Structures are given as structure tokens and as C-alpha cells.
Amino acid sequence: MKKRAWIAFVVGCLFLASCAQGAAEPAEEPAGETKGGAVVRAVYPKADGPWIWTEGEEPRLLAGAVNTADVRLSDDGNAAAFTGGTDWELYIASITEGRAVVLLDRADLDALTPEGGGFVTIGQFDFGARSHAVYFTTVTPHPGGPQYDLYRVSAGDADPARIFAPGEGGPFTFSPDGEWLTVYHPDELVLARPDGTDARAVHAFSGDSPMGSAGPQIVWARDSSGFSFLSPEGTGQGLQTISVRYIPVEGEPVERMTFQGYPGARLAPDGITVVYLARNNGSTDVHYVDSDGRDSLFASFDERLFFMDWAPDSSRFLLIADREQPDSPVPVYVPYVCAPDAGPVRLTGQPSAYPAYWAGGARVLFFADGLRLWKQGEEELLIDDGLSANAFDVTLLYPV
């Protein structure tokens, strides 16, 4: 289980699964952490390079590097990838050896320049599921933007392998077993093998859909039998019909539910429960749509809210309030732990905290003048301060 340091953003009730002849149903998912004794491992950037922290141990420098900006951990927690260096290269480092190896240097990135030209940088990057191979997309800010491509590179490779050409790849996710991936490019969602074979379009969005360049949030079933996502049926950012769709890796798609909500709704790990935010002149209503399609007003805030993260068992979620300070340009972010059967509870007494992500069923990692751990029933822990960016990645280590 990994959490990313960025997540963007559910009233009707109608299950249509029974109407889809031969459609595979999503598999039942276990709640929370399925193995005991898991410890948290996190990687994060500081001025001298990426640092690593394992619960119960002291944080340490993983590898020396300048300009470390973004970091990723492999599923097994034994490798870290990060961007940095004088030309924003891509590196990989072994957690045990602590030695960084360049995966992509400036010459490698320049070789990926599209026909229209432009300075190539790395867009999304992450490890493949159950793998130490790193997948990445590219961006050409001037001119261009996202190239909607996909490449793979591993330590020792002479050149990155192209999985999808520009316009055919894009933002990606992996099935938990590593056998499948999804990619999104404007108006189309594609399912394929990690090497690009067996690729097929599984959903088309309307040309004026408010999907955005990152595509839909993808929620894979734990057994990798398929994935769920939200599909807005309208245009713009106003109230509209949104459907919860399930795409099995084998079988026909299922529309599981529709509701009236706003783009930016967030689907829980169970693949059916939804939270959406209704904003109005600076205030925000938080709506909760349960697995039976019942929409209820969870809470109202006299401030702007952002959705942050779902707990892995879908029982709770994190919201962050954006509290503007009239005499200061510096924003104040206040995170709340929310449960459908209880009101929102402030996560921390720190004046401002952002971002915040679940690390297992009863722990939250968050940034507040340093990296901190909230653990239910225990005192808040300051892991490390002096981070060069409020970016981090986390995984759980299970005893063998």
C-alpha cells in the first residue's frame, strides 16, 4: 500500500450491475490492514538529498544529491526513486546500500524531445507494482505540456524503453499484482499489460468532460480483478450526474451507481463509497454517498475545503480546511479526521499542516514544520524537520 503526495478532490441511488449480462462483479475487499505488525517507512527530500525513516528507527540520509524535489518508494520499501541534481535527473537508490544510480540524465531526456521541440522534463514517475523498474511520463513546458507518453527504465538499462508513444500513454496506475496498468489521455482510458501489450480502450469520455489532464481517480480491487472510477456525465464544474463504473480485466464493464454531485468527488478504496464537496461563496458542504447510494450531508464548513485521502478500509477520510489569513499571504491549512458516524475531529494542534495521508488503518503522516506521524491513541511524533519540500512517499513493511 502506498500513498502519493498529491490527490485532487458524491445523490441518486441505482445499482445497474444486475442489468449487465455476464458482467464480473468486483471482488470483496478485506478491511484495513490485512497483516499484523506492519511498520511505516517513508522517504522525503531535504537539502542534502532524500532521507529515509522507518518506524522505530532514527531517520537517515539515503543518498547525497542536490535539488531533490520528489520521491517515490517501491512497494517492498527497498528502493527509492527521486528527481534532483543540477539538471533534474532521475535517480534510484537501494535502501540498504544507500547509493544513488542515475536512471535518466539530461542527455537521456533530450533524446525524448518530441518533433515540435521543447525542453523535456519528467512528469509522473513511480515504481511498477512489485517491481524496481521505474515508469515515467514526460512534459515539455515550453511549448507543449503533457506528452501523454509512457516509458520504463531500470538500473543498468542503456536507454529507457518506450511503452506508449506520445498521445497514446499518459498518467498511469498499476494493478496490485503488477499484471495490468491503466493509462489516460484526453477523452480515453486504456487498460494494458505493463509492457504495453494487450492494450484496449475501456472507456471514452466526452470531449467537454471536466476530467482534467490527470484523468480519473483509479481504484483497483485488491485482487486485481478490475478497477473502479468516477465518470462525470456533464460539462464544467457544476452539479451533474456522476456514475461509478467498474471495469473488470475480463468481462464487460458495470455501471454500479449514479448520483448527483460535483467533479472532484473522491472514490473510497472499497470502489463504491463516495465523498464530494459542494462549495458556495467560500463555504463548503461535505456530502457522503454510501454503498447503497444514499446521499447525506456529513458536515458544513464556513471555509474552503480540500479532500485529502481515504483510510485504506474506507471507514474514515481526511479533509483540509483552507483558512485565509487577512494579514498574511501565507495560507493556513487545518486537517480533519472524518468518519461517517462521527463529526470531523482536528488531526493536530499544529497551526498549519499540509499534506496529510493515511499510513495504514490508524496512522497518518503529515507535514507541519517537518514530517510528523499521528497514531491513534498516542502522542504525535515529529519525525524530522528541515524538509526542502512538503513531499513524501510512504509504504508499509510487513513481517515475513
Secondary structure, DSSP 8 states (H G I E B T S, - for coil): -EE-S-----------GGGSTT---------S-SSSS-EEEEEEEETTEEEEEETTS--EE----SS--EEEE-TTSSEEEEEETTTTEEEEEETTT--EEEEE-HHHHHTT--TT----EEEEEEE-TTSS-EEEEEEETTTTEE---EEEE-TT-SS-EEEE-TTT--SEEE-TTSS-EEEEETTEEEEE-TTSTT-EEEEE--TT-TT-TT----EE-TTSSEEEEEEE-SSTTSSEEEEEEEEESSS--EEEEEEEE-TT-EE-TTSS-EEEEEEETTEEEEEEE-TT--EEEEEEESSEEEEEEE-TTSS-EEEEEEE--TT-SS-EEEEEEEETTEEEEE--SSS----EEE-SSSEEEEESSSEEEEETTS--EEEE--BSSS--EEEEE---
